[in-house]
Amino acid sequence: MNISTIDAKQRCFDIIERFPKEQLVGLADSLESLYKMLDDAMDEAFCMAMSNRHAQRPDAYEAGATIEELAERWGIDLDSEDNDYED
């Protein structure tokens, strides 16, 4: 951790210390919600960046290989009984 991260964490702890104990449950719930909201936003931003990156590829809208073509390319027999898996 760098100094600014440590300082930021200490600020958070200092703010929490100022809350009355009666408000700590609500604060914890709010922090948990904020964390989830930020985590979801980061996931969404990552997915959008990946989608945009893919859209910039020259082959982005070309049809891909079928599962049968991939199996043939990799030497996998899709009709083999060895491919049947049971839980």
MOHUGI-V883866 format. One record per residue. PSI is psi in radians with two decimals (none if undefined). OMEGA is omega in radians with two decimals (* if undefined). D_LAST is the distance of its C-alpha to the last C-alpha in whole Angstrom. Layout:
psi:PSI omega:OMEGA d_last:D_LAST
psi:PSI omega:OMEGA d_last:D_LAST
This chain:
psi:2.44 omega:3.09 d_last:44
psi:3.02 omega:-3.06 d_last:47
psi:-0.76 omega:-3.09 d_last:50
psi:-0.59 omega:3.08 d_last:50
psi:-0.77 omega:3.10 d_last:46
psi:-0.77 omega:3.11 d_last:47
psi:-0.74 omega:-3.13 d_last:50
psi:-0.74 omega:3.10 d_last:48
psi:-0.73 omega:3.14 d_last:46
psi:-0.69 omega:3.06 d_last:49
psi:-0.77 omega:3.12 d_last:50
psi:-0.82 omega:3.12 d_last:47
psi:-0.71 omega:3.13 d_last:48
psi:-0.71 omega:3.11 d_last:51
psi:-0.77 omega:3.13 d_last:51
psi:-0.70 omega:-3.14 d_last:48
psi:-0.45 omega:-3.12 d_last:51
psi:-0.25 omega:-3.13 d_last:53
psi:2.44 omega:3.03 d_last:51
psi:2.60 omega:-3.07 d_last:52
psi:-0.47 omega:3.14 d_last:50
psi:-0.38 omega:-3.10 d_last:50
psi:-0.01 omega:-3.05 d_last:48
psi:-0.63 omega:3.12 d_last:46
psi:-0.79 omega:3.12 d_last:43
psi:-0.69 omega:3.10 d_last:44
psi:-0.78 omega:3.13 d_last:44
psi:-0.75 omega:3.11 d_last:41
psi:-0.73 omega:3.14 d_last:39
psi:-0.75 omega:3.12 d_last:41
psi:-0.71 omega:3.11 d_last:40
psi:-0.76 omega:3.12 d_last:36
psi:-0.74 omega:3.12 d_last:37
psi:-0.76 omega:3.13 d_last:39
psi:-0.81 omega:-3.14 d_last:36
psi:-0.73 omega:-3.14 d_last:33
psi:-0.77 omega:3.13 d_last:36
psi:-0.69 omega:3.12 d_last:37
psi:-0.76 omega:3.09 d_last:33
psi:-0.70 omega:3.13 d_last:32
psi:-0.68 omega:3.11 d_last:36
psi:-0.71 omega:3.08 d_last:35
psi:-0.78 omega:-3.14 d_last:31
psi:-0.74 omega:3.13 d_last:33
psi:-0.70 omega:3.11 d_last:36
psi:-0.81 omega:-3.14 d_last:33
psi:-0.72 omega:3.12 d_last:32
psi:-0.69 omega:3.11 d_last:35
psi:-0.72 omega:3.11 d_last:36
psi:-0.71 omega:3.12 d_last:34
psi:-0.78 omega:3.12 d_last:34
psi:-0.69 omega:3.12 d_last:38
psi:-0.74 omega:3.12 d_last:37
psi:-0.72 omega:-3.11 d_last:35
psi:-0.43 omega:3.14 d_last:38
psi:-0.24 omega:-3.13 d_last:41
psi:2.49 omega:3.12 d_last:39
psi:-0.47 omega:-3.12 d_last:41
psi:0.33 omega:-3.02 d_last:38
psi:-0.58 omega:-3.04 d_last:36
psi:0.24 omega:3.05 d_last:37
psi:2.59 omega:3.11 d_last:36
psi:2.47 omega:3.11 d_last:33
psi:3.14 omega:3.12 d_last:30
psi:2.58 omega:3.07 d_last:28
psi:2.90 omega:3.11 d_last:26
psi:-0.61 omega:3.12 d_last:23
psi:-0.72 omega:3.11 d_last:24
psi:-0.71 omega:3.12 d_last:27
psi:-0.74 omega:3.13 d_last:25
psi:-0.76 omega:3.12 d_last:23
psi:-0.75 omega:3.14 d_last:26
psi:-0.64 omega:-3.09 d_last:27
psi:0.05 omega:3.09 d_last:25
psi:0.57 omega:3.14 d_last:25
psi:2.26 omega:3.12 d_last:21
psi:1.87 omega:-3.11 d_last:21
psi:-0.35 omega:-3.12 d_last:19
psi:-0.07 omega:-3.10 d_last:19
psi:2.46 omega:3.10 d_last:18
psi:-0.35 omega:3.11 d_last:15
psi:-0.28 omega:-3.12 d_last:14
psi:-0.08 omega:3.13 d_last:13
psi:2.05 omega:-3.12 d_last:10
psi:2.42 omega:3.08 d_last:7
psi:2.54 omega:3.11 d_last:4
psi:none omega:* d_last:0
